[in-house]
Amino acid sequence: MRRHLIRGSLVIAMLAAMVAVGMAQDQPPAAAFDWRTWDQGPEGFLLTRDEAKEWKAITTEAQAKHFIDLFWARRNPNPDQPFNTFRAQIDVIVRYADANFSYEGKRGALTDRGRVMILMGQPHYVENRAPTETVESMDDMAAGTDEVRANAQLWGYDPQRLDPRFKIKGSRLVFVFYEERPTTNIFTMDRSHQDATMALRALTKAPETHLLHPELSELPKPVSVPGAVAASAASLALLGQDAPFTEQATIIAEPGVADAGHRPWWVHIELPPDAPALESLVGRVLSPTGEILSTFERPVESISFGGHTAYHVTFPLVAGDYRIELAGVAAGRPVMAYKENITVPEAATEGTLLSQVFVGLYGERKDDALLGSAYCFGQLHVLPMSGPEVTRQNELSYFGFVVRPSAVENNQAALKSHIELRRGTTRLGRPLDMPLTAVQVTTDVFVYANSINLAALPETGEYTITFQVSDASGQPFVTREVQLNVTE
């Protein structure tokens, strides 16, 4: 159903009621490291006995790289998809452990608490006990207590919330850690506590429990686009054939936002009215040296509103340089082609990040929109402006993301917008400065949306509108300039 975007205040209200989820993305490339000591790092806790033996037989860096890549693929819940949720969870835990459990001479991820969190996940509850307190047995049928001789932490896990392959008996699983000396942050797991046997048994089972695909002997080729399948050789052959509507196609390609750390590559495709409707899309992602990193093919999903029909493609790539090649296909023949060398920007790991300002005329509600999908802002799927032609009946809407805003209250972030209107080199009226509200869609990511009514323009003709959006403090800020050819 076609519809105009609703006015800015209603857009904000609509976004505020939405719940967005993360989309699939590639893992960041591993930092340089000495492969000979890889098993002595936090990943070593996850090695099964067979894998530990296999690792000891490795003698070259190439063998080590293949082993490590396969190690993670075997633990990927969806090995055919580029985003490994298990590895992402482990990365988060390792960073947390390093930041909170470290002490002089010891990396936090390699401490007892780091090992337990890596193997068992984040505890379902944590209790702190002072030296004057006691630690009761977690077994409901057992009596007695252990006297606390120093500061202690109790980490509890609900077996019903753990992988059933742990086969934990009882209603609770507990790990007890004692601080060796006050204020040192040196916590050692108590292996003599009444419940330690069950806890140690769970730790022993954990590596095998996390091994989901032990049969994998070769790395699966990832798929470039969520919801697609790996492209066949016949489909990839279409990329080298003539695509007659390539020159007439309007293509916008730019980085979007998926989460606080990833900037997927978005592609918007519009074809002229006389072009056949696309039936499928096929493509691949290559490294700067020409190595095929991933492929995809899938039936087309068109979006049609405001008299326009377009196709959107999302490439969940990590920061780096790539070459993207894709073709829109109808009746077994390529209709249009897109080939470009791109650079996906790094996302800052701290401080406020503002995406570029996205501008569009039309949008529709998409209840199943995933955060990071091309031109989806919350659950609004937007058709970006592909040319300057607009009418005075249009509303020009602008959208964007802000990561880690400085001013947040009640799940909303305070931003500022500054809008200037010009004809030629002459500015018309005073700039419009007004507050802008962004609503929270994930822990660190917020979305804003607002619109201006073009009926307020004094007359038809050519205009330039400049949008500037900034954090509440005024820094950082982003600017987007839009050319308009306004008709009745």
C-alpha positions in Angstrom: 0.0 0.0 0.0 1.4 3.4 -1.0 1.5 6.1 1.5 3.2 9.4 2.3 5.4 9.6 5.3 3.5 11.0 8.2 4.5 14.3 9.8 7.6 14.4 12.0 6.0 14.3 15.4 4.0 11.3 14.5 7.0 9.6 13.0 8.7 10.0 16.3 5.7 8.6 18.2 5.6 5.7 15.8 9.3 4.9 16.1 9.0 5.1 19.9 6.7 2.1 19.9 9.0 -0.1 17.8 11.3 -2.9 18.8 14.3 -3.5 16.4 16.6 -6.5 16.4 20.2 -6.8 15.1 20.8 -8.2 11.7 23.4 -10.7 10.5 26.8 -9.3 9.9 30.3 -10.5 9.1 32.8 -10.9 11.9 35.6 -8.3 12.1 39.0 -9.6 10.9 41.3 -10.9 13.6 44.0 -8.7 14.8 47.6 -9.7 14.2 48.8 -12.3 16.8 51.3 -15.1 17.3 49.5 -18.2 16.2 51.8 -20.4 18.2 50.3 -19.2 21.5 46.6 -19.0 20.3 45.6 -21.9 22.4 46.9 -20.2 25.5 44.4 -17.4 25.0 40.8 -17.3 26.0 39.7 -19.4 23.0 41.8 -22.2 24.3 39.1 -22.8 27.0 36.7 -23.9 24.2 39.0 -26.5 22.7 37.8 -30.1 22.9 40.3 -32.8 23.8 40.4 -33.9 20.1 40.9 -30.4 18.9 43.7 -29.8 21.5 45.6 -32.8 20.1 45.0 -31.6 16.6 46.3 -28.1 17.5 49.5 -29.6 18.9 50.3 -31.2 15.5 50.1 -27.9 13.6 53.5 -26.6 12.4 52.7 -23.7 10.0 50.8 -20.4 10.1 48.6 -21.4 7.2 47.6 -24.6 9.0 46.8 -22.6 12.1 44.7 -20.1 10.3 42.6 -22.9 8.7 42.2 -24.6 12.0 41.1 -21.4 13.8 38.6 -20.5 11.0 37.2 -24.0 11.1 37.2 -23.9 14.9 34.7 -20.9 14.8 32.7 -22.3 11.9 32.0 -25.5 13.9 30.5 -23.4 16.6 28.5 -21.1 14.4 24.8 -21.8 14.9 24.3 -21.0 11.1 27.6 -21.9 9.4 26.3 -20.9 6.0 25.7 -17.3 7.3 28.6 -14.8 7.6 27.6 -13.6 11.1 28.7 -16.1 13.8 26.5 -15.2 16.9 28.5 -17.5 19.1 31.8 -15.9 18.2 30.2 -12.4 18.7 29.1 -13.5 22.2 32.5 -14.8 23.1 34.2 -11.6 21.8 31.9 -9.5 24.1 32.6 -11.7 27.1 36.4 -11.6 26.5 36.3 -7.8 26.3 34.1 -7.6 29.5 36.4 -10.0 31.4 39.5 -8.1 30.3 38.0 -4.9 31.5 36.6 -6.2 34.8 38.6 -9.2 36.0 42.2 -8.2 35.2 44.8 -7.6 37.9 48.5 -6.9 37.7 50.2 -9.6 35.7 47.0 -11.4 34.7 44.6 -10.8 31.8 41.0 -10.9 32.9 39.8 -13.3 30.3 42.3 -15.9 31.5 41.3 -15.7 35.2 38.9 -18.2 36.8 36.0 -15.9 36.4 36.9 -15.3 32.8 37.1 -19.0 32.1 33.7 -19.6 33.7 32.0 -16.8 31.8 33.5 -17.9 28.5 32.4 -21.5 29.0 29.1 -20.9 30.7 28.0 -17.5 29.5 27.1 -14.6 31.7 25.8 -15.7 35.1 22.0 -15.5 35.6 22.6 -13.9 39.0 25.6 -12.7 41.1 25.8 -12.3 44.8 28.6 -10.6 46.7 29.4 -11.9 50.2 31.5 -10.2 52.9 33.9 -12.2 55.1 31.4 -12.2 58.0 28.8 -14.1 55.9 28.4 -17.7 54.8 27.9 -19.4 51.5 25.1 -21.9 51.6 24.9 -25.0 49.5 22.9 -24.6 46.3 21.5 -28.1 46.7 18.1 -27.8 48.1 18.4 -31.2 49.8 21.8 -30.5 51.4 22.4 -29.0 54.7 25.3 -26.9 56.0 27.2 -23.9 55.0 30.7 -22.9 54.1 32.3 -20.1 56.1 33.5 -17.2 54.0 37.1 -16.3 54.9 37.4 -13.4 52.5 35.2 -11.4 50.1 33.3 -13.8 47.9 31.2 -13.8 44.7 28.6 -16.4 44.0 27.6 -16.9 40.3 24.4 -18.7 39.8 23.1 -20.4 36.6 19.6 -21.7 36.0 19.9 -25.1 34.3 16.6 -24.5 32.5 18.2 -21.5 30.7 21.4 -23.4 29.7 21.9 -25.7 26.8 20.1 -29.0 27.7 23.2 -30.9 26.6 24.8 -29.9 29.8 22.4 -32.3 31.5 22.7 -30.5 34.8 20.7 -32.1 37.6 19.1 -29.9 40.3 17.5 -26.5 40.2 20.7 -24.4 40.4 24.3 -24.4 39.4 26.7 -22.2 41.4 30.3 -21.2 41.2 32.0 -19.6 44.2 35.0 -17.3 43.9 37.1 -16.0 46.9 39.2 -12.9 46.7 42.7 -13.9 47.8 43.5 -10.5 49.4 41.2 -7.5 49.8 41.0 -5.0 47.0 43.3 -7.0 44.7 40.6 -8.3 42.4 42.3 -11.7 42.5 39.3 -14.1 42.7 40.0 -17.8 42.7 37.3 -20.4 42.2 36.6 -22.5 45.2 36.9 -26.2 44.1 36.2 -27.5 47.7 32.8 -25.9 48.0 29.9 -28.4 48.4 28.6 -27.6 44.9 32.0 -27.4 43.2 31.8 -31.0 41.8 28.7 -30.2 39.8 30.2 -26.8 38.7 33.5 -28.4 37.5 31.6 -31.2 35.7 29.7 -28.5 33.7 32.9 -26.7 32.8 34.3 -30.0 31.5 31.3 -30.6 29.4 31.2 -27.1 28.0 33.7 -27.4 25.1 31.8 -30.4 23.6 28.5 -28.7 24.3 29.5 -25.6 22.2 30.8 -27.8 19.3 27.7 -27.7 17.0 29.2 -29.0 13.7 32.0 -31.4 14.4 31.6 -32.9 11.0 32.8 -29.8 9.2 36.1 -30.3 7.5 36.1 -27.4 5.1 35.0 -23.8 5.6 31.6 -23.1 4.1 31.5 -20.1 1.8 29.4 -17.4 3.4 26.4 -15.8 1.7 26.7 -12.1 1.0 23.1 -11.1 1.6 20.8 -12.1 4.5 18.0 -14.4 3.4 19.9 -15.5 0.2 21.7 -18.6 -0.8 25.1 -19.1 -2.3 25.1 -18.3 -6.0 25.5 -21.1 -8.5 28.1 -21.0 -11.2 25.4 -20.4 -13.8 24.1 -17.5 -11.9 27.5 -16.0 -11.4 28.1 -16.2 -15.1 25.4 -13.6 -15.6 27.6 -11.0 -14.0 29.8 -10.9 -17.2 26.9 -10.5 -19.6 25.4 -7.4 -21.1 22.8 -5.7 -19.0 20.8 -3.3 -21.3 19.3 -1.1 -18.6 22.4 -0.4 -16.6 22.9 3.1 -17.9 19.3 4.1 -17.3 19.2 2.7 -13.8 19.5 5.0 -10.8 21.7 3.4 -8.2 22.5 4.9 -4.7 25.2 3.0 -2.7 26.3 4.2 0.7 27.0 2.9 4.2 24.2 2.5 6.7 24.1 1.5 10.4 23.5 -2.0 11.8 24.7 -1.6 15.4 27.2 0.4 17.4 30.1 -1.4 15.7 29.1 -2.2 12.1 28.3 -0.1 9.0 26.6 -2.4 6.3 26.7 -1.3 2.7 23.3 -0.3 1.3 22.3 -0.4 -2.4 19.2 1.3 -3.8 18.2 0.4 -7.4 15.5 2.2 -9.5 14.8 1.2 -13.2 13.1 3.2 -15.9 9.4 2.5 -16.5 10.1 0.5 -19.7 12.5 -1.9 -18.0 11.2 -5.4 -17.1 10.5 -6.1 -13.5 13.4 -7.9 -11.8 12.8 -11.5 -10.7 16.0 -12.1 -8.8 19.3 -10.6 -7.8 22.7 -12.3 -8.0 26.1 -11.1 -6.9 29.4 -11.5 -5.1 31.8 -9.6 -2.9 35.5 -9.7 -3.7 38.7 -8.6 -1.9 40.8 -5.8 -3.5 43.0 -8.6 -4.9 40.1 -10.3 -6.6 39.5 -13.2 -4.2 35.8 -14.1 -3.9 34.8 -13.6 -0.3 31.1 -14.4 -0.6 28.2 -14.8 -3.1 24.4 -14.6 -3.1 21.3 -15.1 -5.2 17.7 -14.6 -4.1 14.3 -13.8 -5.5 13.7 -10.1 -5.7 11.8 -8.1 -3.2 10.5 -4.9 -4.7 9.2 -1.8 -2.9 6.6 0.4 -4.7 5.2 3.6 -3.4 4.9 7.2 -4.6 4.9 6.1 -8.2 8.4 4.5 -7.8 9.5 0.9 -7.8 12.9 0.1 -6.3 15.0 -2.7 -5.0 17.1 -2.7 -1.9 20.1 -4.8 -1.1 22.1 -5.0 2.2 25.7 -6.2 2.3 26.6 -6.8 6.0 30.3 -6.1 5.6 32.9 -5.1 8.2 35.2 -2.2 7.8 37.5 -2.5 4.8 37.9 -2.3 1.0 35.8 -4.5 -1.3 34.6 -4.9 -4.8 30.8 -5.5 -5.1 29.3 -7.0 -8.3 25.6 -7.7 -8.7 23.0 -8.1 -11.5 19.2 -7.8 -11.5 17.8 -10.7 -13.5 14.5 -11.2 -15.4 13.6 -14.1 -17.7 17.1 -15.6 -17.1 18.9 -12.6 -18.4 20.6 -9.7 -16.7 18.6 -6.4 -16.8 21.0 -4.1 -14.9 24.4 -4.4 -13.3 26.2 -2.7 -10.5 30.0 -2.9 -10.0 31.9 -0.7 -7.7 35.0 -0.7 -5.5 33.9 0.4 -2.1 35.3 1.3 1.3 33.2 0.4 4.4 34.1 2.9 7.1 35.3 2.0 10.6 32.7 2.6 13.3 34.1 4.5 16.3 34.2 2.3 19.4 33.6 5.2 21.8 32.1 8.6 21.7 29.0 9.8 19.8 28.6 8.7 16.2 26.1 10.2 13.8 25.3 8.5 10.5 24.9 10.6 7.4 21.5 12.3 6.9 19.2 10.2 4.7 16.5 12.0 2.8 13.4 10.6 1.2 9.8 11.3 0.1 8.0 8.1 0.7 8.0 5.3 3.2 5.9 2.4 4.5 5.7 0.5 7.7 7.6 -2.8 7.7 6.9 -4.7 10.9 9.6 -7.3 10.2 12.3 -4.8 9.4 15.7 -5.7 10.9 18.0 -3.0 12.2 20.7 -2.6 9.5 18.4 -3.5 6.6 18.8 -1.1 3.7 16.9 2.1 4.3 15.0 0.8 7.3 14.7 3.2 10.2 13.0 1.4 13.0 10.1 -0.1 11.2 9.9 2.5 8.5 11.2 1.4 5.1 12.1 4.5 3.2 12.6 5.2 -0.5 15.6 7.6 -0.6 15.5 10.5 -3.0 17.1 9.5 -6.3 16.6 12.8 -8.2 15.7 16.5 -7.5 12.1 16.4 -8.9 9.5 17.0 -6.2 6.1 18.6 -6.0 4.8 21.1 -3.5 2.4 18.4 -2.2 5.4 16.4 -1.0 6.8 16.2 2.4 10.6 15.9 2.5 11.6 13.6 5.3 15.1 13.2 6.8 16.3 10.3 8.9 19.4 9.0 10.6 21.1 7.1 13.4 23.0 8.2 16.4 25.2 5.9 18.4 26.0 6.6 22.0 24.3 10.0 22.2 25.4 12.3 25.0 21.9 13.2 26.3 19.5 10.3 26.9 16.4 10.4 29.0 13.4 7.9 29.0 15.0 6.0 26.1 15.1 9.1 23.9 18.1 11.1 22.9 18.2 14.8 22.5 19.7 16.1 19.2 19.7 19.4 17.3 18.7 20.1 13.7 19.6 23.2 11.6 18.0 23.7 8.2 18.8 26.3 5.6 16.9 27.1 2.4 18.6 28.8 -0.6 17.8 29.8 -4.2 21.0 30.0 -6.1 23.4 31.8 -3.7 20.6 33.6 -1.8 19.5 32.3 1.5 15.7 32.5 2.0 14.7 33.6 5.5 16.4 32.6 8.7 17.7 29.1 9.3 15.4 26.8 11.1 16.9 25.6 14.4 14.9 23.1 16.4 15.3 20.2 18.8 15.3 16.7 17.3 14.4 13.5 19.2 15.9 10.1 18.5 14.3 7.0 20.0 16.2 4.0 21.2 16.3 0.8 19.1 19.2 -1.1 20.7 21.4 -0.4 23.7 23.6 2.2 22.0 21.7 3.0 18.8 18.9 5.6 18.4 16.9 6.6 15.3 15.5 10.0 14.4 13.0 11.0 11.7 11.4 14.3 10.9 9.9 16.0 7.9 9.2 19.4 6.3 6.2 20.4 4.3 7.2 21.6 0.8 3.9 23.5 0.4 5.5 26.2 2.6 7.9 27.1 -0.2 7.2 30.5 -1.7 7.0 29.3 -5.3 8.0 26.5 -7.7 11.6 26.4 -9.0 15.0 25.2 -8.0 16.1 25.2 -4.4 18.9 23.9 -2.2 18.1 22.6 1.3 20.9 22.0 3.8 20.3 19.7 6.7 22.6 19.7 9.7 22.1 17.3 12.6 24.2 17.4 15.7 24.4 15.9 19.1 22.8 17.9 22.0 26.2 19.4 22.7 26.6 20.6 19.1 29.4 18.1 18.5 29.7 16.0 16.4 27.5 17.1 13.5 26.8 15.9 10.0 25.5 17.9 7.0 23.5 16.9 3.9 22.8 19.2 1.0 19.8 18.3 -1.2 19.0 19.9 -4.6 15.2 20.3 -5.4 13.3 21.1 -8.6 9.9 21.9 -7.2 6.8 21.8 -9.4 3.1 22.1 -8.7 
